[in-house]
Amino acid sequence: MSRIALRTSFLAGGVAAALAGALAQPASSPPDFSSNEVAWQQGNGGELNAVPGMPGPLNNDPAHPFVPNGRGAQPTFRIADLSTPNLKQWAKDVMKKDNDEVLAGKIGFTPSSSCKQAGVPAYWLAGGPFFFIQTPREVLIVEEGDRHARRVYMDVPHSKNPKSSWFGESVGRYEGDTLVVDTIGFNTKTFVDNYRTPHSDKLHVVERFRMIEGGKTLEIQMSVEDPETFNAPWQAIRRYNKTEATLGEEICQEGNFVLFDYGIPVAKQSDF
């Protein structure tokens, strides 16, 4: 065999071997957010953080600083900065009325203060812990507070006409080390954030979950689109620390008004 023929044969064999080796490699495993009693928690409370260089979520009005509990000063409620150009006028009008009422002494409701589902992306304003239950066909995400749970149906398309609901219809897929969740079909009973920003039934949220910092941190990047409420899509990010925990019990008790009436639903008659 000539040197050229031998070299050609060697190269062809090498390419074939490399291709066979690549095909023999197992498919990458999806990220594991749940094994060994893993939960995800953040202790510093609720803000959706902006993504640098992108339109971001609403902020607090600098004229009315937000003071949380435990700071040695009189706590306040969040007051939205309505100077943002990204908010449609109807939403600004609704929020201006709400801001004025809160400044006059009304309670500033947070998404889940009345034990109702927070919706998305406001679901991620809670500090957690959050638990993931992953199966090939479904990912269940549970927040310990009030057991608020979301179901993500894997590798299926959206329904043609999804029925509106508090958490909408979520479908997901894995892209390498990332869980991508696409949600539509929301009702209009929730807020987008802790500033009580409303939304329409056209709200569309895409979340991308991945572990960073050697698996110690869960990062969630959120893209939010609602052409009837916002002039342009915007993005936000949240990060949670890994912790070992089991799902505890936290009850949203009917009639538990404590010092204030947050509008917790009360049945008109018992079920038994």
ZAMIPA-305373 format. One record per residue: y, x negated, z negated of N, C-alpha, C, O in turn; residue in one letter. Coordinates in steps of 0.001 Angstrom, whole numbers, plus 524288, in hexadecimal, padded with zeros to 5 digits. Each point is the difference from the previous one (the first is absolute). Layout:
% ZAMIPA-305373
YXZYXZYXZYXZa...
This chain:
% ZAMIPA-305373
7FB547FCA780000804AC8035980000804D67FC8980000800377FC287FD1Fm803C08053180626804C07FCE780045803298009C7FB097FF34803987FCE9s804807F8AC8026C8034C800507FB608033C805017FFF4800CF802637FBE8r801137FF33808D480322804CD800597FCBA804B57FE8F801BB803617FD0Ei7F9797FCDA8050D7FC978046E7FED07FE95800157FA3D7FFD2804227FD8Ca7FF2C7F7328004E7FE957FFAD7FA7380486801CB7FC917FF42802DD7FC35l8058B7FB5B8053B8049C801897FCF3800EF805DA8005A80147802817FC19r7FE177FFB480897800B78059D800BF7FC15803127FCC68014E803F47FD97t7F9D57FA258026A7FBE78029F7FCFD801327FFBB7FA2A7FF39803C77FD22s802B37F7A180128801377FF507FA748046B803A47FE507FFBB802787FBE2f8046F7FDD480770804708035E7FEAF7FE69805BB7FFD98018F802EC7FC84l7FB4C7FEA2807587FE3F805718002B7FCC48014C7FB3080091804287FDA5a7FBFD7F822800F27FCD2800E07FB59803518004E7FB187FEED803257FC86g805337F9878032B80366800117FB6C802F28050E7FF7B800768022A7FBBBg801977FFC8808BD802CB804FF7FFE87FC638046B7FE5E801728035C7FCE0v7F9C47FC978054E7FC3B804197FEA87FE9E7FFD57FA397FF918040B7FD6Fa7FFC07F734800907FEA47FF6D7FA7880472801DD7FC877FF21802AE7FC1Aa805B77FBDC8055C80480801B07FCE780088805E78001380116802687FBFBa7FE2180001808B880057805A98006B7FBC3802A37FCD5800FE803E77FD5El7FA457F9FE802DC7FBBE8023F7FCF6801227FF967FA327FED6803957FD02a8037B7F7F780163801427FF537FA7A80420803CF7FE347FFB28021E7FBB1g804437FEC9807B58041C803B47FE9C7FDD8805837FF7F80174802E77FC74a7FB0A7FE85807297FDB5805357FFCA7FC85800AA7FB3E7FF5B804527FDFEl7FE697F75F8003C7FC74800537FB89802DE800627FAD57FDAE801687FC08a807807FD52803FA802F08003E7FB218006A805A97FE25801168037680328q7FE117FD907F7C88007C805557FE13805A2801D88003C803A37FCE87FF72p7FD0B80828801608053B8023A80015802897FF357FAB07FD68800487FBF6a807C17FEB880415802B37FF217FB0F7FFB2804E67FCA08008280461801EBs7FEAA7FACD7F9187FF89804547FC6580561802507FEED803DE7FD2580005s7FC76807EF7FF0D8050E8025A7FEB4801D27FE1D7FAAE7FCC67FE5C7FCD6p8083E801D280216801F27FE587FAE07FDBA8036D7FBB27FF43804B3800B6p7FFA67F8E97FADC7FDA7802BB7FB8D804288009F7FBC58014A7FC4B7FD39d800C880878802588041B801167FC337FDE3802137FAD48030E8013E7FC80f7F7BD7FF2A802F27FE0A803417FBC07FBB17FDAD7FC9D7FEFD802237FBD0s7FE6D7F9A8805B77FB6F7FE297FD1D801717FDD07FAA4804717FE6C7FF0Es7F7AC801877FD75800747FD797FAE280461802557FCAA802EB7FD347FD66n7FD71807EC802C2803C7802DE7FCC98059D7FE358010A803207FF6F7FC64e7FE107FFB2808878053D7FE4E801808039B804BF800677FE928040680237v806187FB6E7FB9F80428803D3800B8804F97FD028014F800497FB3E7FF5Ba8039C807A08027C804DC7FD8B801BC804838027E7FD1D8007B804C87FFD3w802D97F7EE7FDE680400801F77FC7E805087FCDE8009E7FFEF7FB528011Aq804768076F7FE24805117FD5C7FFF880305801FC7FB548005F804B87FF28q801C97F7B97FDD180267801A07FB21805CB800F48003B8024A801B47FC21g8003A7FD3D8085D805B08003D7FFF780236804F68028080488800138019Dn7F8548040A7FEB7802278050E80182800E9800B5805C67FE067FD0F80340g8050C806F27FDF37FFD78020080543804937FF1A8038F803F6802B37FF99g7FB977F9A3803CE8039D7FF6B804617FCD47FE8F804D27FC4C7FCF27FFAFe805288053B804B27FDE87FE41805018036F7FB86801DA804B6800AA800B2l7F8FA7FAD780017803027FB5E801618008F7FF83805E47FC568010B802EFn808427FD5E7FEBD8011B7FF8A805917FD127FB6D802617FED17FC2C7FD58a8000580443807B27FDCA7FBB18030C8048F7FD348029E802E980278802EDv7FDD07F87A7FC228047E7FD328023780072800C2805E37FC2E7FF87802E1p80887801A67FED08011480092805917FEB88054780248800B8800D0804B0g7FD63802D87F81D7FE7D8052C801E580309804367FD0E801817FF287FB83m7FF6F8056B806F380232804597FCFA7FC8F801217FB4F7FB367FFFE8006Fp80737800FD7FB0E7FD058008C7FB32800E0805287FD43802BE8036680203g7FAF07FD367F96480073804D17FD01805628008A7FD8E803217FC5980016p7FDEC8084A7FDB7804ED800DE7FD5E8006E7FCA87FB187FC167FE5D7FDBEl808C3800AB800AB801237FD0B7FB4A80333803477FC36801C58044980146n7FEEB7F99B7FA0E80328802A37FC12805D07FF6B80137801BA7FBF5801F2n8013B8081E7FCE3805A47FFE1800B6802537FC0E7FC267FF7B800B37FB46d803147FB2A806A78021D7FC0D7FC6E8041B802277FC42801067FDA47FBF0p80155806CE80560803DB8025D7FC837FD7F8028C7FB43802A7801317FC2Ca7F8337FFA5804177FD33802867FBAC7FAFD7FCE47FF027FBCC801A6801A6h804957F9EF7FBB97FB6A7FC9F7FF327FB93802D97FD43800DC803387FC88p7FA697FB888051A7FB5D8023E7FD8C7FE837FCC27FB427FF887FB3A80055f7FFBB807687FB3A7FE677FD6A7FB2A7FAD18025B7FE497FFE88047F7FE4Av7FBC07F89E8021D7FAF5802187FE527FF887FFF87FA0E803587FDE77FD42p7F8838046E800D97FEF7800027FA677FF0C7FA747FE0A7FE577FC92802EFn802BF802A17F80C7FEB57FB0C7FD84803BA7FB92801197FE9A7FB7A7FF2Cg80614805A0802A7803BE7FBDF801308045D7FF967FBDF803BA7FD0B800B6r7FBCD805E67FB02803F97FFC97FBF580505802C180162804037FF267FD7Dg7FBD4804278067C8049380303801A57FE3A8057D8016C7FB548010080094a80861802847FFFC7FEBA8055A801537FD6780036805608026C7FE86803E1q7F89F803517FC6C7FD668005480522802C3803DD8039880275803BD7FE3Cp7FD187FB48806C48023E80381803EE7FBDC8014D804127FBDB7FD9280025t805488063D803207FCA78014280472802137FD41804DE804957FE9180046f7F806800BF8037E8019D7FD7F804D9803978039C8031D7FF18804B68005Dr804F47F8FD801D9803B1802C28035E800027FD418054A801377FB5C80051i7FD7580773803CB7FF6A7FD95805268053C7FE6B80252803E7802C17FF72a7FC1B7F8D0803218047D7FE35803047FFC5802AC805587FCC77FE9E8034Bd8069C805287FD867FFDE80321804CA803607FDB780454800EB80291803F6l800F07F8A57FB54802FF7FD83804337FC7F7FDE78044F801F27FE3980406s7F8F2801F37FB397FC697FDFF803F7800AD802DF8052C80050804CC80009t7FFEA7F8678044D80082802988051B7FAD5802258020F7FFEC8029080411p7FBCE7FC717F9367FAE08017B8021B7FE568057C7FE897FBE9801CE801C8n8071B800E07FB0F7FE7D805217FE12802D48044A802FF804C27FFCA800A7l7F84E804218012D8025880471802BD8039B803037FC4D7FF517FFDA7FB3Ek80483802DE806FD803F3802907FCD07FDB8804487FC8D801C5800B37FB95q7FA5180232806577FDD9804377FCC77FD9C7FDCC7FAFC8006F802627FBD8w7FD0D7F9128048F7FDAC7FD887FB6A804407FE027FC557FF808007B7FB3Ea804B17FD47806EE804537FE447FCBA802628048C7FD048015D7FF777FB6Bk7FF258050F8073080246804937FD737FC98801C07FB69802018012B7FBCAd7F8E17FF03805097FC5C8017B7FBD0800597FC2A7FB7980024801947FB76v800007F963805C7800027FC037FBF5805477FF937FD44800357FEA97FB63m8040C802748075F805318000C7FD8980032804377FBCC8020C7FF157FBBFk7FBDE8057B805677FFDA804367FC1C7FCB07FE707FB5680171800F97FB85k7FA247FC9D8058C7FC847FE4B7FBD4802957FBBC7FCBB7FFC98002B7FB33d802A67FC038075D802C27FBE57FD2380413802487FC57800607FE707FB77n802AD805448068480422802587FCD77FDC5802D67FB44802327FFB97FBBBd7F974802FF805087FD95802D47FBAB7FDDC7FC447FBE680077800FF7FB51e7FD2F7FAB08066E7FDE87FC237FC4E804727FD747FCF77FF8D7FF3C7FB46v804B77FF738075C8047A7FDAB7FD588027F803D07FC278028B7FE627FC41l7FCB6806B7804B280215803FB7FC787FC50801337FB7C8013E803367FCA5a7FA1C7FA2A8033D7FC7D800B17FB9D7FAA280210801447FCBB800787FC81g80241800CA8086E7FAD4801DF801847FC197FB857FFED801737FB7E800D5k7F994805C07FE2C7FBDF7FC138002A7FF1E7FE388059F7FFBB8033480393i7FFD37F7AE7FD2E7FEC17FDE1805257FA247FF5D800827FDCA7FC387FE04g7FFAF8076C8049C7FA507FFF4800697FE237FB4E80328802517FE9D803FBf7F9857FEFF7FA357FD477FC1F8031C7FB8B802C2802D57FEBB804737FEB1t7FEDC7F8FF8052D7FC13802C9803287FBA68029E7FCE67FE418043C80175p7FFF67F95D7FA527FB8D8023D7FD3D8013E8019B7FA677FC6F800D97FCE3s808A17FF96801CA80161801397FA9A7FE26805667FE577FF3B800F27FB5As8000C80296808577FE2A805447FEAB7FA2B800A2800E97FE0F8045E80081s7FF207F7357FFB87FA4F7FFFE8009B7FE4D802028055D7FB8B801B18009Fc807DE7FE28803317FE9B8017B8054F7FEC77FB0A8031A8018E7FBB67FE7Ck7FBAA804EB805DA7FEB57FB7B80340805087FD8C80209803A6802BC80188q7FC7C7F8137FE76804C57FD3880164800DA7FFA8805DE804687FF23801B7a7F77F801868016A800857FF2C8059D8002A7FA36801427FF437FCAF7FC98g801BA80228808668001B7FA9A801DF805277FF34802F3801788035980320v801467F8637FBFD7FE707FB397FD3C80124800027FA267FEF27FC1F7FD5Cp803388083580088801748000C7FA797FB5D7FF367FC5C800B77FE967FB76a7FA8D80250806797FB457FF057FCF07FFFC7FA7D7FDBB7FE167FF247FBACy8040B7FD26807407FFCE7FA897FE71804807FE6D7FC76800A97FB5F7FEE1w80275808647FF55804187FED77FC397FDF97FFF97FA71802B17FE307FC73l7F894803CE802BD7FD9C7FFBB7FADE7FE397FA6A7FEF27FEEE7FD018039Ca800C9801AD7F76F7FE6F7FAB17FEAC7FA2C7FF22800277FE317FB8E7FFB0g7FEC6808BB800CD7FA587FF8A8000A7FDC2800967FA8D802AE801F17FC83g7F8837FC72802AB7FCAB7FD49803CB7FDF280397804457FF57804B37FF37p7FFA97F8F48055E7FDAD802AC8046D7FA787FDEB800CA7FF017FB537FF76f7FD7980830801CE7FA8E7FE95800E07FE7880185805938018880423801EAf7FB6C7F87C800B07FE0780109805407FA1A800CF7FFB07FD3D7FD147FD5Cf800E7806E1805587FA61800DE800A87FF087FFEA805DE801B880382802CEi7FB857F8787FF107FF627FF28805967FA748011E801C47FC437FDDB7FDDFq8033980580806027FB08800FA8029B800EF7FF7D805DB804827FFF2801ADt7F7647FFAD8017B800D77FF678059E8030B8048680277802BA7FF3D803E3p7FCD6805617F9EC80274804938027280504801B97FD57802FA8030E80238r7FE037FB087F90B80484801E77FD1A801CD7FBEE7FC0A7FCD77FD397FDACe808458027D8019F8024A7FCF47FBC9802EA803D07FC7880366802E7801C6v7FB3D7FD0E7F9448028F803517FC22803947FC8E7FCB67FE4A7FC087FDE4l806AB8057B801AC803C77FD2B7FCD48019A8038E7FB83801C680463800DBi7FD997F9B37FA5B8010D8033B7FB63803EE7FD327FC8B7FF517FB727FEA0v804D4807657FFFF803A57FE107FC117FE65802327FABD7FEE0804A77FF8Be801037F80A7FC7C7FE3B801CC7FAE280362804647FDD87FE05803A97FD96e807147FBF88034A80373804177FE207FEDD8052A8029B800B88008A804B9g7FD83803487F8487FEE580551801E87FBA38003F803FF7FF168041880259d7FE2F7F7847FE767FB977FFDC803AE8019E801678059E7FCE08023A802E6r807D17FC897FE9D801AB801298054F7FCCA7FCCF803DB7FFFD7FB337FFC5h7FD4B80773803C47FC4D7FD668037C801568010E805AF801C68043C8016Fa7FD527F7C6801C2800C08006D805A37FAE17FEB5802BC7FD2B7FC787FE5Fr801AE8065F805BB7FB547FF1080327801A67FDEC805548033F8024E802B3r7FA747F9567FEB7800FE7FD99805157FAEE8002D803137FC1E7FDA67FE6Av803E18051B805F57FB4E80094803367FFE77FBA28040F803AD7FF5680307y7F80D7FDB77FCF87FFCE7FB2D802FE7FE01800CD805977FC54802F3800FAm806397FA538029C7FE487FF91805777FF628054D8029A7FC45800E2802E6d8075C8029B7FC14800288051780299805A080109801AF803A37FDDC7FDB0v7FD2080565806518055680152801918023F804327FC6A7FD2F802747FCF9p807E07FE4E8036D802708044D7FD297FE2680546802337FEA98006D80499h8014E8037D7F8167FEF68054C801D28042C80198803EE8045F7FE007FFE0s7FA498058A8038C803BB801B0803F7804A4802AF7FD74804777FF1280186k7FA8A804407FA9D80426802B57FD2F7FED57FFBF7FA287FE1E803CF7FDBFn802FD7F7BA7FFC77FEA77FF837FA7980304803E27FCA6804A5800EF800D6p7F8A98014A7FB6680272803947FC55803757FCE87FC487FE587FC027FDE5k8066F805D18014B8039F7FD1A7FCB27FE217FFE27FA5F7FDB4803C27FE13s803507F7DE7FF4E7FE4B7FF567FA9C803837FC047FD4E803447FD7E8027Ds7FC03801F67F85F803437FC7B7FCE37FF767FA54801D0803E67FD388006Cw7F75780114800A37FF0F7FA9F8019F7FF147FF7B805D97FF147FBAE801E5f80128808A0801047FF367FFB5805937FA687FEA48016F7FC8D7FFCE7FCA7g8029D7FF45808567FADF7FE72801FF800237FA2D80132802FE7FE3E80354e7F9BB7FEC77F9EC7FFDF7FA508009B7FB0F7FE54802D07FBAF801767FE76s804F37FB78805AD7FB937FD99802AB800DA7FA197FFD58046E7FE2280023v7F73C7FEF77FF908007D7FA637FF507FC5E7FCD8803647FC638020E8026Bg804A67F8E97FDB67FCB57FC48802CA801017FAA27FDAB804177FF0D7FDA7r7F82B7FD7C80303800B57FA9A7FE4D801987FCAE804B07FDB68005F80437y806317FC707FAF7801967FC1E803DC7FF927FAB07FD5C803BF7FE2A7FD9Ce7F7BF7FF61802CD7FF1D7FB077FD5880046800B47FA1D7FCE5802DF7FDB7g806D67FA7C7FFDC8007B8003D7FA54803A5804527FE28801A7800047FB7Cd7FF9F803AB807FD803E8804027FEC97FDC38057A800B67FD698011A803E6t80399802487F8587FEDA8058F8007B804E5802B4801ED804127FFC67FD73l7FB93802C68070580471802BC802527FF23805D97FF587FBF68021180197v807D8800997FC0F7FF92805977FEF18048B802CE802A18048C7FEBA7FF18v7FA2B805198042A803DC80304802F27FFEF8059B7FDF57FBEA8028A80004d8089E7FF697FE388002F805267FD7C8041D8037E802778047D7FE6D800B3t7F9EA8065D8009D803798041A801E97FE75805177FD3B7FC887FFFF7FCABi8060280443804B27FE69805107FDF1801D68010B7FA747FD47802947FCFDg8075B7FB6B801A080214800E77FAC68028B8055E7FF948020E80211803D3f7FDC88002D7F774803708045F7FEF4805607FDDA7FE83800C17FB417FFEAn802EB808227FEED805547FE367FED880151800AC7FA34804908008E7FE96t7F7737FF647FE15800CF800DC7FA6A800D97FAF27FCF280106800257FB4Dk7FE907FB6F80755800787FAFC7FD47804FE7FD31801948029380168803D0t7FEBA7FA987F927804497FC80801547FDBB7FB04802637FB637FED27FF57f807EC7FE4D8036B7FE557FB138024B800237FBA07FBF47FD067FC3D8005Bv80670804457FBCF800E17FBB27FC59801F2802217FACE8001D804BD7FF2Dd801687F7C17FD5480203801917FAE6805A4801D580026802248018F7FBFDn8004E7FE458089C8054F801F68009A8000B805A8801E3804118022680167y7F758800277FE977FF5E80587801698019A80104805AE8026A803F88013Dr7FC327F860802208011980083805937FC23803D1802727FB477FF287FFAAt806A080507802CC7FC69803CD802657FDE07FDFB8052A801867FBD2801D4p7FAFF807218007A7FDEA7FEB2805277FE3C80504802AB7FF9B8041C7FD89h7FF5B7FB80807777FE178047E802FC7FA137FF9E800997FD8F7FC4C7FE26s8002D80799804787FA587FFCB800F67FEA47FC448046E7FB727FF9580179d8086E7FDB2800AB7FF0C7FC0A804067FF497FA917FDA57FF7E7FC30802E2k800768036A7F8067FF597FAF27FD707FAE77FD65801BA7FBE28027C80028l804777F88A8011F7FB827FCEE801C58003E7FAB97FD3D803DA7FD2980078h7F80E8018F7FCAF7FFEB7FB2E7FCEC7FB447FCBA8018B7FBA58020280053v805367F9018009F7FBC77FC4C80104800257FBDF7FBB2804057FD847FF1Cv7F788801C77FE3B7FF937FC287FBCB7FC1F7FBC5801977FBFA8011680265e805517FA1E7FC3D7FC997FB94801207FEED7FD347FACE8038A7FDD67FD92r7F78280244800CD7FE5E7FDC07FB037FD357FACF800FF7FC7E7FFAB80346f8051C7FC537F9E17FD2E7FB1180049800B17FD0E7FAE2803DA800BE7FD39r7F8667FBEF80195800537FCC57FB52802437FAB58016E7FE827FDA4803EBm8051A800887F8DD802837FAFD800D87FF717FCBB7FB087FDDF801CF7FC16i8040A7F9758041D7FFE67FC717FB827FA787FF667FDD37FF178006C7FB4Ce7FD3F7FE948084C7FA9D7FF357FE697FD65804D07FDC27FC667FF917FCD9g8056480503804BE7FDAF804DB7FE2380240801F87FAE37FE28803ED7FDEDg805CD7F96D7FFFC802428019B7FB0580402804598008A80168802827FC25k8006F7FE648089A80437803BA800DC7FEA18039F804867FE0F7FE448040Bt802F7806C47FB3C7FF71803D780437805628010B80241803928019E7FD38l7FCFB7FD72807D3804EE800F4802B37FF75804D0803737FC3880081802EEe80791803067FCB680009804B9803338050F800128032280441800697FDCCi7FB437FF318074F8047F80086803707FFFF805828023A7FC0B801D680205q80865800C57FD9B8006E805708019A80408800AD8044C804587FDF77FFA4m7FA36804E280466803A38017A80423800AF805E77FFBA7FC31802EF80018s808B07FEC47FF9180135805877FF2380348801FC80487803F97FDAF80167v7FA49806A6800DC802B68024D8047C8006C805E27FF317FC21802907FEBEe808827FF90801F8800E3805A07FFD2804EC8011C80329804507FFAE7FDE6d7FB218019C80713804938008280368803AB8046B7FE748047380025801D1p7F9CC8037A7FADB80371804357FE4B8030D7FE997FB148039F802CC7FE85e7FAF27F8E67FEF0802957FE717FB24802BA7FABF8007B804377FF3E7FDCFt7F9677FD1B8050D802277FABA8007C801717FEE1805A87FD61801C68039Ff806C17FB4D7FD15801B97FEA3805407FC917FBD4802787FFCA7FF8A804C8n7FD8D7FD747F8047FC7F7FBEF801FC7FB8D7FF457FC1B800B6800F07FB57a7FAB47FD68806827FBC47FEC07FC53801BA7FB9E7FC55803547FCCE8015Ap7FA5E803197FA07801357FBDF7FC4A7FB067FDFD7FD727FBE28027880042w804977F9057FD497FB6B7FD787FDB58010A7FE9F7FA4B804747FF367FE5Dq7F74E800867FEAF8004E7FE7F7FA837FB057FD1D7FE887FC2780013802E1a803FA7FD677F89F7FB887FCF67FE3B7FF74800947FA19803E1800677FD2Fi7F73A7FFA2800FA7FED97FFF87FA677FB7C7FC3D7FF067FC967FF5580351r8036F7FE3A7F81D7FBC57FC757FE967FE01801507FA8F802FE801637FC80r7F7DA7FE25802E07FD798013C7FB077FC7A7FB807FE677FDA17FD6780348y80213801BA7F7A27FCC97FBD47FDE47FA76801EB7FEF47FF2C804737FE60n7FD077F813802997FA8D801557FEE77FF147FFF27FA1C801E97FC957FD35k7FB2280743800FB7FE8E800317FA817FA8A802437FF8E7FE39802C680381t7FF217FC147F8417FAEE8025E7FEFB800D8804DA7FCB7802727FFC07FBDEe7FB89804AE805EF800D1804E97FD337FC01803FC801CA7FDCC7FF9380441a801508043F7F87E7FCFB8049580182803AA804A97FFCC803DD7FFFB7FD23t7FAE9803F6805E380378804868007D8005C802DC7FACA7FC248022A7FE1Dl8086F7FDD57FF9E800D88029C7FB0180178805B3800B88002F801FE8045Fg800D98008E7F751801548058D80017805B0800B77FE87801B17FE567FBD2e8013A804228079A805758013E7FEF3800E780593801D57FF7E8012B804A3e801D4802387F7C6800388059980116805A8801BD800C2803717FE947FCF4i7FD7A8047B8071B8050180299800B87FF5D805767FDAE7FE18803908029Cc8037E7FD107F88E7FEA5804A97FD01803C28047D8010D804C17FF617FF9Fq7F91B8050E801AD80323804B0800CA802DB801667FAF47FDB08000C7FBC9e8075580115804B58030F801797FB6C802017FB687FCD380288800C67FBFCg7FC5E7FA66805C4801BD7FB667FD1D8058E7FE9B801BE800C37FC9D80354n80305805FF7FA6A805627FF4E801B6802CC7FB937FD24804377FE5C801A4f7F97E7FFB27FA1A802457FBC17FCEF805C38013C7FEEF80135803EA7FD7Bv802577F8C68046A8058D800FB7FF1F8028D8030080470804208025D7FF47l7F9707FD8F8055B8025C80257804957FC038034F802E77FB4A7FF377FF78f8069D80472803917FCAC8030580385800797FD9F80568803EB800C4802AFd7F8157FC587FEED8000B7FD848051D7FDCC8038B804467FF2F7FE4480468y7FFDC806A27FA4F7FDF58038D803F27FA297FFA6800B07FE08800FA80447g7FF167FDA17F7937FA527FFC88004D7FDEF8057F801098017D803A07FD36i7FB257FD23806B07FDF78053A801277FD2E802527FB4D7FD147FD457FD54p803C8807BE801A97FD7B802C87FBB67FD78804E58023A802908031C802A1v7F85D7FD937FC4D7FD3180499801F7801F8804EE7FD53801337FFF37FB58a7FF218044380795801C0804F97FDC17FBB5802897FCC880111803107FC73k7FA177FBA7804D07FB97801FB7FCF97FBA57FBF8800117FFC47FCB18037Bq7FCCF8039A7F8AC7FBCC7FC2E7FF9C7FBE0800F4804287FFB68043B80244s7FD197F7CE7FEB67FBD380062803E07FAF98021C7FDAD7FC1E8007E802CBd803D4800C27F83B7FB3C801C07FD8F8012A804377FBED7FC69801FB7FD7Df
